[in-house]
Amino acid sequence: VANFGGNSLSVVKVRDEDGVGVEKLDIPGSAQPSFSVFDPVSERLYVSNHGDATLRVMNWDGTEAQRLPTGTGSYGITFDETLRRVYVANIDGRSVSVFQLDGAGLAAKVGDITLNCQPWNVAANANTGHLFVVCSQENQVHVYAAPDYGYMGWLPVGQGAGESAVVDRASNLILVSNAGDDTVSVIYDDGPVATPTPYCLPATDANEPDDLPANAPVALMGESGQSRTLHTPGDTHWFT
């Protein structure tokens, strides 16, 4: 656990299979640690430090293996297990720092992706190589494609996004928490999949016509988000 205000990391260890006897260890030396990711191959932990704009590489025993510079105001972090790359979102530096891991889990900086907004968080989908960068003030997620990180476009999210962005690789879903309007934005990566509602067949109700998959309006990157009103259980609306 990264303790932003305490400038430390906390490790909580369960000593037996029954969950009896919890052991807590505090590791000092960070400067406003924000988020962390873990590499199960090398068993190393990677921590973004907001205070001194660094990426901290930690050994399994809690000792520091590396501390590398990022952009100013480093915050969100993500790990692409396929490319073995760690990405750090730099709020004040308006950039995302890219680090390549070797077989032992040691990091080398590849470069920076420059943005024209302040990225708070970042999520990498190892299934597709796509990188999702959350800019909180613009309520947008910007999408880049590895390995050269060509810009693909942007998608709208809720108000105050950026405190969390995670990927579910089993479903190719990216979930972004929006603190400003108490919502979670769900983005499907790599194309739409139409599935029927489990409640009823699409039909025109008393309030407005429902969409069918065949005539669903298209939602394009770079356009405002679409919204629908669900009047009754089973009310259906589709977009692709």
C-alpha positions as CSV (number, residue, x, y, z in Angstrom):
1,V,0.0,0.0,0.0
2,A,1.4,3.4,-1.0
3,N,1.0,6.0,1.8
4,F,1.0,9.4,0.0
5,G,0.9,11.5,3.1
6,G,3.2,9.3,5.2
7,N,6.0,9.0,2.6
8,S,6.1,5.3,3.1
9,L,5.0,1.9,1.8
10,S,3.1,-0.6,4.0
11,V,3.3,-4.3,3.5
12,V,0.6,-6.4,5.1
13,K,1.4,-10.1,5.3
14,V,-0.9,-13.0,6.4
15,R,1.3,-15.5,8.3
16,D,-0.8,-18.6,7.7
17,E,-3.5,-20.0,5.4
18,D,-6.3,-19.3,7.9
19,G,-5.6,-15.6,8.0
20,V,-4.5,-15.7,11.6
21,G,-1.7,-13.4,12.7
22,V,-1.4,-10.3,10.4
23,E,2.1,-8.7,10.2
24,K,2.5,-5.1,9.0
25,L,5.8,-3.6,7.8
26,D,6.4,0.1,7.0
27,I,9.1,0.9,4.4
28,P,10.3,4.6,4.5
29,G,12.1,6.5,1.9
30,S,9.4,7.4,-0.7
31,A,8.4,11.0,-1.5
32,Q,4.6,11.0,-1.7
33,P,4.2,7.5,-3.2
34,S,1.0,7.4,-5.3
35,F,0.4,4.0,-6.9
36,S,2.2,0.7,-7.4
37,V,2.3,-2.2,-9.8
38,F,3.8,-5.7,-9.3
39,D,5.7,-7.9,-11.7
40,P,5.2,-11.5,-10.8
41,V,8.0,-12.7,-13.0
42,S,10.8,-10.8,-11.3
43,E,8.9,-10.3,-8.0
44,R,9.6,-6.6,-8.0
45,L,7.3,-3.7,-7.1
46,Y,7.2,-0.4,-9.1
47,V,6.1,2.8,-7.3
48,S,5.4,6.2,-8.7
49,N,6.7,9.0,-6.4
50,H,4.8,12.3,-6.8
51,G,7.1,14.3,-4.5
52,D,10.5,13.8,-6.2
53,A,9.2,12.7,-9.7
54,T,10.7,9.3,-9.7
55,L,9.9,5.6,-10.3
56,R,11.0,3.5,-7.4
57,V,11.9,-0.2,-8.1
58,M,11.6,-2.3,-5.0
59,N,12.9,-5.8,-4.2
60,W,10.7,-8.4,-2.6
61,D,12.4,-7.9,0.8
62,G,11.5,-4.2,0.8
63,T,14.9,-2.8,-0.2
64,E,15.3,-0.4,-3.1
65,A,16.8,-1.6,-6.3
66,Q,16.5,1.5,-8.5
67,R,15.1,5.0,-8.4
68,L,14.7,6.6,-11.9
69,P,13.5,10.0,-13.0
70,T,10.1,10.5,-14.5
71,G,8.3,13.7,-15.5
72,T,7.2,16.3,-12.9
73,G,4.3,15.3,-10.6
74,S,4.3,11.5,-11.4
75,Y,1.1,9.9,-10.2
76,G,-0.7,7.0,-11.9
77,I,1.1,3.9,-13.0
78,T,0.4,0.8,-15.1
79,F,2.2,-2.3,-16.3
80,D,2.0,-4.1,-19.7
81,E,2.9,-7.7,-18.9
82,T,3.3,-8.6,-22.6
83,L,5.7,-5.8,-23.6
84,R,7.1,-5.7,-20.1
85,R,6.8,-1.9,-20.0
86,V,5.8,0.3,-17.0
87,Y,4.1,3.6,-17.7
88,V,3.9,6.6,-15.3
89,A,1.5,9.5,-15.8
90,N,3.1,12.8,-14.9
91,I,0.5,15.4,-14.0
92,D,2.6,18.6,-14.0
93,G,5.0,17.3,-16.8
94,R,2.1,16.7,-19.2
95,S,3.6,13.4,-20.2
96,V,3.7,9.7,-19.7
97,S,7.1,8.1,-19.0
98,V,7.8,4.7,-20.6
99,F,10.2,2.2,-18.9
100,Q,11.3,-1.1,-20.3
101,L,11.9,-4.0,-17.9
102,D,14.7,-6.6,-18.4
103,G,14.4,-10.3,-17.4
104,A,15.4,-9.4,-13.8
105,G,12.8,-6.7,-13.6
106,L,15.2,-3.7,-13.7
107,A,13.9,-0.7,-15.5
108,A,15.4,1.5,-18.2
109,K,13.7,4.6,-19.4
110,V,12.6,4.4,-23.1
111,G,11.2,8.0,-23.4
112,D,8.2,10.2,-22.8
113,I,4.8,10.5,-24.5
114,T,4.0,14.2,-24.6
115,L,0.4,15.4,-24.1
116,N,-1.3,18.8,-24.2
117,C,-3.3,18.0,-21.0
118,Q,-2.4,16.9,-17.5
119,P,-2.6,13.1,-17.2
120,W,-3.6,11.8,-13.8
121,N,-3.7,8.1,-14.5
122,V,-2.9,5.5,-17.1
123,A,-4.0,2.0,-18.0
124,A,-2.3,-0.5,-20.4
125,N,-4.2,-3.3,-22.1
126,A,-1.6,-6.0,-22.6
127,N,-4.0,-7.9,-24.9
128,T,-4.0,-5.1,-27.5
129,G,-1.0,-2.9,-26.7
130,H,-3.3,0.1,-26.3
131,L,-2.5,2.7,-23.7
132,F,-5.3,4.7,-22.1
133,V,-4.3,8.0,-20.6
134,V,-6.8,9.8,-18.3
135,C,-6.8,13.6,-18.3
136,S,-9.0,14.7,-15.4
137,Q,-9.6,18.3,-16.2
138,E,-10.8,17.6,-19.8
139,N,-12.9,14.5,-18.7
140,Q,-11.2,12.6,-21.5
141,V,-9.2,9.4,-22.1
142,H,-6.6,9.6,-24.8
143,V,-5.7,6.3,-26.6
144,Y,-2.2,5.4,-27.9
145,A,-1.0,2.3,-29.7
146,A,2.2,0.5,-28.9
147,P,5.0,0.0,-29.8
148,D,5.4,3.5,-31.3
149,Y,2.5,5.1,-29.4
150,G,0.7,6.6,-32.4
151,Y,-2.3,8.7,-31.3
152,M,-5.6,6.9,-31.9
153,G,-8.0,9.5,-30.5
154,W,-9.9,10.3,-27.3
155,L,-13.0,9.1,-25.5
156,P,-15.2,11.0,-23.0
157,V,-15.4,9.9,-19.3
158,G,-17.1,11.3,-16.2
159,Q,-16.3,14.3,-14.1
160,G,-13.1,14.3,-12.1
161,A,-11.6,11.1,-13.5
162,G,-8.1,10.0,-12.7
163,E,-7.9,8.4,-9.2
164,S,-8.2,4.9,-10.7
165,A,-7.9,3.3,-14.1
166,V,-7.7,-0.5,-14.4
167,V,-7.9,-3.1,-17.1
168,D,-9.8,-6.4,-17.0
169,R,-7.9,-8.5,-19.5
170,A,-10.5,-11.3,-19.5
171,S,-13.1,-9.0,-20.9
172,N,-10.9,-6.2,-22.5
173,L,-12.7,-3.6,-20.3
174,I,-11.0,-0.5,-19.1
175,L,-12.7,1.0,-16.0
176,V,-12.1,4.7,-15.0
177,S,-13.4,6.0,-11.6
178,N,-14.9,9.5,-11.7
179,A,-14.7,11.3,-8.4
180,G,-16.6,14.4,-9.5
181,D,-19.9,12.7,-10.4
182,D,-19.6,9.4,-8.5
183,T,-19.5,7.2,-11.6
184,V,-17.3,4.6,-13.3
185,S,-16.7,4.9,-17.0
186,V,-16.5,1.5,-18.8
187,I,-14.6,1.3,-22.1
188,Y,-14.5,-1.8,-24.3
189,D,-11.2,-2.1,-26.1
190,D,-10.8,-3.7,-29.6
191,G,-14.3,-3.4,-31.0
192,P,-18.0,-3.6,-30.0
193,V,-19.8,-6.8,-29.1
194,A,-23.6,-6.7,-29.2
195,T,-25.3,-8.9,-26.6
196,P,-29.1,-9.1,-26.0
197,T,-30.7,-7.8,-22.9
198,P,-31.7,-10.7,-20.5
199,Y,-35.0,-9.0,-19.6
200,C,-37.0,-8.6,-22.7
201,L,-36.8,-8.1,-26.5
202,P,-36.2,-4.5,-27.8
203,A,-39.6,-2.9,-28.4
204,T,-41.1,0.6,-28.5
205,D,-42.3,1.7,-25.1
206,A,-44.7,4.5,-24.1
207,N,-41.8,7.0,-23.7
208,E,-39.6,6.7,-26.7
209,P,-38.4,4.1,-29.3
210,D,-35.8,1.6,-28.3
211,D,-32.7,1.0,-30.4
212,L,-32.1,-2.3,-32.2
213,P,-28.5,-3.5,-32.8
214,A,-29.0,-3.1,-36.5
215,N,-29.8,0.6,-36.3
216,A,-27.6,1.6,-33.3
217,P,-25.9,5.0,-33.7
218,V,-22.2,4.9,-34.0
219,A,-20.0,6.4,-31.2
220,L,-16.7,7.7,-32.5
221,M,-13.6,8.7,-30.7
222,G,-13.4,12.5,-30.5
223,E,-17.2,13.0,-30.1
224,S,-19.2,13.7,-27.0
225,G,-20.5,10.8,-25.0
226,Q,-24.0,9.4,-25.8
227,S,-26.6,9.0,-23.1
228,R,-30.0,7.2,-22.9
229,T,-32.8,7.2,-20.4
230,L,-34.0,3.8,-19.1
231,H,-37.7,4.1,-18.2
232,T,-38.5,0.5,-17.2
233,P,-36.6,-2.7,-16.4
234,G,-35.5,-4.3,-19.6
235,D,-35.6,-1.0,-21.6
236,T,-32.9,-1.3,-24.2
237,H,-30.6,1.1,-26.0
238,W,-27.7,0.2,-28.3
239,F,-24.7,2.0,-29.7
240,T,-21.6,0.8,-31.4
